Amino acid sequence: MGGPLSVILAECFMHKLEVEVVDQFKPLFYKRYIDDTYIRRKKNEPDELFKAMNSFHENIKFTMEVNPKKFLDTEIERINGQLHFRVHDNENKVPFHWSSSVPKKYKRNVINGELYRSERISDNFLFEIERIRKKYLKAGYPYRFINSVINDFQKKKEEEHIIPPWLFEEKSFIVSINIPYCPKNENEIGKMLERLNAFTNFKYRFRVLWKTHKVKSLFPIKDKVRHISNVVYEGTCDCTEIYIGETSRNAEIRWSEHTSSKGKSEVSKHILMNEGHEITWKILTKAPVDKRKRKILEAFYIKKFSPSINDQLDIKSLKLFRNGIT
């Protein structure tokens, strides 16, 4: 999940399932988006297709919702035997506030995106316009600004069939300008573009690319999860005593076991004897997969740092030829 190949692998698997299973049943209606499917079957008919899909692979189990209220971002409602569609709007997902320090172009585009999506999905576009208007008024957007975006969208849709005059004009070079965003720069950019056009005699088309910063670029908003395994690690207590160990499993999981009250390691005993002490963990080095080699590497670090919490400080002699010489 979340990997760059996950969508491709899901697509490959589902295509194989459709060829070998779904096509054999010939459902009345079948549509799919990656691994989400919408299927229609005859009323009171046993769902043999669902059973066949679940038995296709032992590690894949599908879930089913009968007469779903929504599919992906589309709400479905049946009225007098007919299906009606509208956009499913997640109430917990709110747009960025009008007072957010982002270019007005971004605020305009986010409304345009909602309008395009609503036009493609909903069969009642006027209802969707009112929903979008209320949503962005609640986020502090000026009524006049919202109406301006909606009117421009509708006007653009009406003029789509008209051939734009710039197609017959001589094409000019597009020059992109990167500018750090701040409200003052946004207010002054119009005057700057006027001067550039006058200076170049309108030979170029200037395009402003605002350089903005996300919150996560200023400071981390969540802890990084370390999924590294096969390591030699060190734990340092508040009282300056240290512990050195090795593990073939996830380092984070092994550390949580050390600090658990039910743990039987030397670290757990140390914490129980010294209430309130905390351990800070770090990875010393990546270790081999082979357990024996990993133990040898751990022994070298124990010899070097002499950790006081460890109980195995005596270094055992290692035989060069374990099975003797023949």
ABEGO torsion letter per residue (X at the ends): XGBAAAAAAAAAAAAAAAAAAAAAAGBABBBBBEABBBBBBBBGBBBAAAAAAAAABAABBBBBBBGBABBEABBBBBBGGBBBBBBBBBAABBBBBAABBBBAAAAAAAAAAAAAAAAAABABAAAAAAAAAAAAAAAGBBAAAAAAAAAAAAAAAAAAABBBAAAABBBBBBBBBBBBBBAAAAAAAAAAAAAAAAAAGGABBBBBBBBBBBAAAABBABBBBBABBGBBBBBBBAAGBBBBBBBABBAAAAAAAAABAABABAAAAAAAABBGBBBBBBBABBBBABAAAAAAAAAAAAAAAGBAABABABBBBBBABAAEBX
